[in-house]
Amino acid sequence: MQYTTTYQSPLGEILLAADEIGLTGLWFAGEKFYAAGLAPEHEERAVPVFDIVKKWLDIYFSGREPDFMPPIHLIGSEFRRQIWNFLLEIPYGETTTYGALAKRIAKERGLERMSAQAVGGAVGHNEISIIVPCHRVVGSDGSLTGYAGGIDKKEKLLTLEGAKMGDSP
C-alpha cells in the first residue's frame, strides 16, 4: 500500500508517496511525470517516514546539506535503479553530465559505450526528486537541460546548493 501527503516548499507544493519500505515518490505539483509511480490504490495518511522526509526537506530548503538520508524505496527497472543510485553519489552543490553517467554505466556493465539519451531517460523518470538529486545532472556544456519539475526549479535548486552553473562541470 502507498500513502501520500503534501509538503509546502519554497518552490511550490510537493506530493510525497511512501510504502512500508520508504519514500517512493517526491513530485513538484504539475511536473512532467507527476505521480507517475503512484499506485491507484493509495491513501492520504501520515506515516512516520513523512516526518523524516519533511525534516530532510526543511533542512535542505534552509540552504544546508542534510546530514542524514531518509528511507527510500527505488522502484523501477534494474537500469533505472542503477542510474538513480549513481545520482545519490553526486555530492551536494556539484554537478555531473549525462555523458559522464553514460560512461560510468558502460564501464560498470562492461560495454564499449552507453547512450547519454538512455541515461537521460532514466534520470528524467526519477520518482524521488531532490533527495535523489537528478537536478545535479547537466548537459555536456554545463547547460541546464531536462528537469521534469521545470528548468526554473532546477536552477533554483542548484543555486540553493551553491552549485556552479553555465560552465562545464
N, C-alpha and C positions, 0 to 999 in steps of 0.2 A: 504494500500500500504506500502511496506517496501522499505527502502532506504539503500544504503551501501556506505561505504568509507573505506579507509585503514589508518592504523596508523603504523608508523615505531617505534618499541620498541627496547630496547637493546637486547631483546631475539628473535627478528625477526619480520616479518610483521604480523600484526593483522588485520583481517577483522571485521568491525563494521557493525551492522544492526540495524535499528530502524524503528518504525512506529510512528503514531501520538501521541501515549501514552508515549513512551520512548524507551530506548535501548532494543532490542530483542535478540541480539547476539553479542558475542565477542569471536572470534576464532583465535588461532595461525595458520598460514599457515601450511598446512599439518597435522594438528592434526587428531585424530581418527574420530571424528564426525564433521569434518569441514563443516560449513554452513548447518548442518542438519536441522535447523529450518528456513532456509531462503526460503521464498516463491519464486516459479518460476518466478512470475511477480514482480520483484523488479527493482529498478532503482538506478544507482550510482548518488548521488546528495548530496550536502552539506545542511544539515538541522541543525537547532540550537542545538539539543541535542548532535550532534557530537562535537561541540565546548566544551560543558560541559564535555563530556566523555574524550576528549583529554586532557583537563586541569587536570582532575582527574588522568589520566594515567601519565601525565608529573610529577605531584607531587609524585605519587606512585613510579615511576621508579627513582626518585631522592633520594629515600630511606626514604621518610617521609610518615606518615599516612595522607591521605586526610581528611579534616575536614568537608566534605560535601558528599552527595550521589547524583549521577546523577539520573535522572528519568529512571526507568527501567520498563519493561513490561515482567513479567514472564509468558511464555506460555507453558502449559503442563498440565498433569493430576493433580487432587487435591493432590494426594500423592506426586508427584514430586515437586509441588509448596510448599507443607508443608516442605519438606526436604530442598529445596532451601532457604526458609525463615529461617530455623534453621541455615543454612550456614552463612547467613547475620549477625547472632548473635555471631559468633566466633570472638573474639577480634583479632585485628591486632597483629601479632607476636606470636600468640598462636595456638595450635592445639587441635583437639579432635579426637576421633576414630570413625570408622564406628559402632562399638558396642555401644558406648555411644549414638550416634544418634539413633540407633535402640531402645535402652532402652527408650529414651525420646519420640520417636514417639509412642511406645507401650503404655507408660503411658498416653499420651495425647489422644490416641484413645481407652483407656480402655481395652487394650489387655494384655494378660499374657506375650507375647513376640513378637518381630518382628525380621525378618531375617536381619542380617547385610549385607547379599548379596543383598537383595532387596533395602536396603538403598544405598549400593554401586552402584547399577544400576542407581538409581535416581541421586546420586552425579555425576556419570560419564556422565550423559546426561544433565548436567547443560549447558545451552546455553550461559551464560554470565560469562565466565571465568574471573578470577582475581577479578572483582567487586563483584560477588557472589563467595566468596572465597573457592571453592572446593579444592584448593591446601592445605588448612589447615586441611584436614581430612587425617589421617594416620592409619596404621594398629595397631592392639591391642598392639603390641610390640614396637610401635613408628616407624616402618619401613615405608619408602616412597613407598606406593603401589598405583596403579591405578590413573593415571592422563592422560586424553585424549591428552593433549599437550605434553606429554612425561615426564618421571621421572626427566630428567635433568632440564627441565623448572620448575617443582615442587620444586626441590631442590634449584634452583636459586631464586625463588620467596620467599621461606621460609628463605633463607639466607639474602635476601634483607630486610625482615621484622625483622631479628634478632631472629627468632624462634629457639627453641631447637630442634635438630634432633637426631635420634638414641636412644633416651631414651623414656620410656613410658611417654606419655603426662600427 
